[in-house]
């Protein structure tokens, strides 16, 4: 037996002594194991079978009402020095963190089974992939990890070859919000999560490993682990360019990853290929380009708002072999959520009867039928636009990196960074405006660097420096762009249609990559001229197009001042190159 498997067995025994499960099950990822787990969960009520005719092999899971989302305030990065975790993370000293959470783990699996889940993030044979093992007492976690990762015997064999793995320990505990922590120990490649069964807190391969721990691994090993979609754009000549894109929540990330071209583009022969909708691991190749994989094998998507209008590819893949969490149910036992045009829910996400409009006392009558953060888990290969190159071990070469945010004003539809350093500043300063519905305050700008604010496993200042380090003489780095689909006109309506028509912007981006499109140089970056964008059939007038591409110098002076203050908030570790870049834009705006 290899030393890595020795270490794994020793760790499993140590955890078993601490948690005291009734039995230990080593997951092999087989179909027979999956069927047995499903039967177990159906018998306990952890899963509810949906309509077998319209949704074969689909199941509903209802989580505790107090356990429906990630818990940022209970999520910690535990490094020896607080400066290494940075002001972007909650910090606890490792020894204190272990002691606090191990006290919760003590005896917590009595009467339960501990499942040992070996998993691989990324294609089994990819040199970019990394492995982990999650120990959990939740069969729901096992079922989801089987969809979201390459789980079982093949992953265990890879762990034996690699000689290392990320250790993840999870228990649902009592599902008590006051006894809930998600602890990360980057230098130990260890995760401990207690008291939650929700995906982002319990599926440790996802945000915990694939971003927080992997971002630390990536820094030490010379690659990048990013909160980005990966999409392939094939033009009528049959050439495919791959784009990675980072957006904060509510900015259309999954929709872009599964985009369907507008009718005119479809007729012309444009195609869009989905590699991934959430996480991108990229590493320099021998040719100097950045090569990327999607470390996940499935989608853990937000259900509300997913419809034939917003994302037909996503909706079409959900009619078989899917797990739904906290959605509503119709009378004929189909899953339902807000945004679907058909069906009437009869029970809400907690299983309560939907109120009869004629009788306000008949059941709950407040709030949505499906929880706003209700989810679907489904294998990526069920997506109609899933790329045949998504499993390529070497990954796909990136032509462009796109950052974006939700800004009603100021930020143009699209602009190109002048060079890599400028692009890193664009990513480091990206932001979205809050809405009244979300926060009670309209237009508050929240910085979310590279959309990694909740997910970077170390100090953002060091993270920015790591990004800058890729600009080496032999590098052939992707061009960097920023987009904003959410600019509004004076009438308060969106100026850009979005959704499939975003391909029109990507077309200009890719023409900039191959040098076949012009651009207008401005202090904030290079913008398309009005005639450079194909807006045929959109009904967008010249004034609206000018507004979409306008650069408000006074507004940008204020923005750059805010960006300068934000960079300063990270103190002496902030790279001087970013401060110089910020100042050069200020000087250009004043010139």
Helices and strands as residue ranges (DSSP letters): H 3-19, E 23-26, H 31-44, E 48-49, E 59-61, G 72-74, E 75-77, H 82-85, E 90-91, H 94-105, E 113-121, E 130-136, H 139-148, E 150-151, H 153-162, E 166-171, G 177-179, E 181-185, G 186-188, E 190-194, H 199-202, I 205-213, H 214-221, E 223-226, E 229-234, E 240-247, H 253-257, H 263-268, E 271-276, E 280-284, E 290-293, E 298-302, H 312-316, E 322-325, E 328-330, E 335-336, E 345-347, E 375-379, G 380-382, E 396-404, E 414-416, H 420-428, E 431-433, H 436-439, E 445-447, G 449-451, H 460-468, E 479-483, G 499-502, H 503-514, E 520-522, E 525-527, G 530-532, H 542-548, H 553-568, G 571-573, H 576-590
